[in-house]
Amino acid sequence: YRDMKADLWPLPRRGWKKLKDVYCCILGLRMFARYGGSVVIYSLTWKSGRAFSWLSKLFGWKYVLFAIGNEITRQFGKSKEQRMRRVFHRADRVIAISTYVAQRINDVEFSLGLS
């Protein structure tokens, strides 16, 4: 890991609820301009991961999604649950923070092998 370069790219806060997908796409385009195809994206929420999952397939990046309890175990409407399911299916790897969260994801029929 000594020769590995890792950058942290902060995202803007202004208008985050409405513009998060736009901000993530702009960030993704900046990352593609700088690094090309050798990028691994780590997303801590599935909502910010929507744009990153799309960009990872478009540019051939690796996409890792961390499943954090509160946003997974909460009850959603059908359309929001379908969007969440799509993001999880597009991820190259899903990492659950607890056994309970992994079981909840599998109960909702994500049918993913979680670690």
C-alpha positions as CSV (number, residue, x, y, z in Angstrom):
1,Y,0.0,0.0,0.0
2,R,3.0,2.3,0.2
3,D,2.8,3.4,-3.5
4,M,-1.0,3.6,-3.6
5,K,-2.5,7.0,-4.0
6,A,-5.7,7.7,-2.2
7,D,-7.6,11.0,-2.4
8,L,-10.5,12.1,-0.4
9,W,-12.9,14.3,-2.3
10,P,-15.3,16.2,-0.1
11,L,-18.8,16.9,-1.5
12,P,-20.6,20.2,-1.1
13,R,-23.3,20.7,1.5
14,R,-25.4,23.3,0.0
15,G,-28.7,21.9,-1.4
16,W,-27.5,18.3,-0.7
17,K,-31.0,16.8,-0.4
18,K,-32.1,18.0,-3.9
19,L,-28.7,18.0,-5.7
20,K,-26.8,15.0,-4.4
21,D,-27.0,13.1,-7.7
22,V,-25.8,16.1,-9.6
23,Y,-22.9,16.7,-7.1
24,C,-21.9,13.0,-7.3
25,C,-21.9,13.0,-11.1
26,I,-19.8,16.2,-11.2
27,L,-17.4,14.6,-8.8
28,G,-17.3,11.4,-10.8
29,L,-16.5,13.3,-14.0
30,R,-13.7,15.2,-12.2
31,M,-12.3,11.8,-11.0
32,F,-12.5,10.3,-14.5
33,A,-10.6,13.3,-15.9
34,R,-7.9,12.9,-13.3
35,Y,-7.6,9.1,-12.9
36,G,-9.2,7.6,-16.0
37,G,-10.4,4.0,-15.5
38,S,-8.4,3.1,-12.3
39,V,-10.8,4.2,-9.6
40,V,-12.4,2.4,-6.7
41,I,-15.4,4.2,-5.2
42,Y,-16.4,3.6,-1.6
43,S,-19.9,4.8,-0.8
44,L,-21.3,4.9,2.7
45,T,-24.9,5.4,1.8
46,W,-27.0,3.9,-0.9
47,K,-28.6,7.3,-1.6
48,S,-25.3,8.9,-2.6
49,G,-24.4,5.6,-4.2
50,R,-27.1,5.9,-6.9
51,A,-25.0,8.2,-9.1
52,F,-21.7,6.4,-8.3
53,S,-23.2,3.0,-9.2
54,W,-24.2,4.4,-12.6
55,L,-20.8,6.1,-13.1
56,S,-18.9,2.9,-12.1
57,K,-20.6,0.9,-14.8
58,L,-20.1,3.7,-17.4
59,F,-16.4,4.1,-16.7
60,G,-15.5,0.6,-15.6
61,W,-14.7,1.5,-12.1
62,K,-15.0,-0.8,-9.0
63,Y,-17.8,0.2,-6.7
64,V,-18.0,-0.8,-3.0
65,L,-21.1,0.0,-1.0
66,F,-21.2,-0.1,2.8
67,A,-24.6,-1.1,4.2
68,I,-25.2,0.9,7.4
69,G,-28.0,-0.2,9.6
70,N,-30.4,2.7,9.9
71,E,-30.9,3.3,6.2
72,I,-31.3,-0.4,5.5
73,T,-33.5,-1.5,8.3
74,R,-36.0,1.3,8.0
75,Q,-39.3,0.6,6.2
76,F,-39.6,2.2,2.7
77,G,-42.3,2.5,0.1
78,K,-42.1,0.2,-2.9
79,S,-40.5,2.7,-5.3
80,K,-37.7,3.7,-2.9
81,E,-37.0,0.1,-2.0
82,Q,-36.7,-0.8,-5.7
83,R,-34.2,2.1,-6.1
84,M,-32.2,0.8,-3.1
85,R,-32.3,-2.7,-4.5
86,R,-30.9,-1.5,-7.9
87,V,-28.0,0.2,-6.2
88,F,-27.1,-2.9,-4.2
89,H,-27.2,-5.1,-7.3
90,R,-25.0,-2.7,-9.2
91,A,-22.3,-2.7,-6.5
92,D,-19.2,-4.9,-7.1
93,R,-19.1,-5.5,-3.3
94,V,-21.5,-4.9,-0.5
95,I,-20.1,-4.8,3.1
96,A,-22.6,-4.9,5.9
97,I,-21.6,-3.4,9.2
98,S,-23.3,-6.1,11.2
99,T,-24.8,-9.5,10.9
100,Y,-28.3,-8.1,11.5
101,V,-28.0,-5.7,8.6
102,A,-26.7,-8.5,6.3
103,Q,-29.7,-10.6,7.3
104,R,-32.1,-7.7,6.7
105,I,-30.7,-7.2,3.2
106,N,-31.1,-10.9,2.4
107,D,-34.6,-10.9,3.9
108,V,-35.6,-8.2,1.5
109,E,-34.6,-10.5,-1.3
110,F,-31.5,-8.7,-2.4
111,S,-30.0,-12.1,-2.9
112,L,-26.4,-10.9,-2.4
113,G,-23.6,-12.7,-0.8
114,L,-22.5,-10.3,1.9
115,S,-19.5,-10.4,4.0
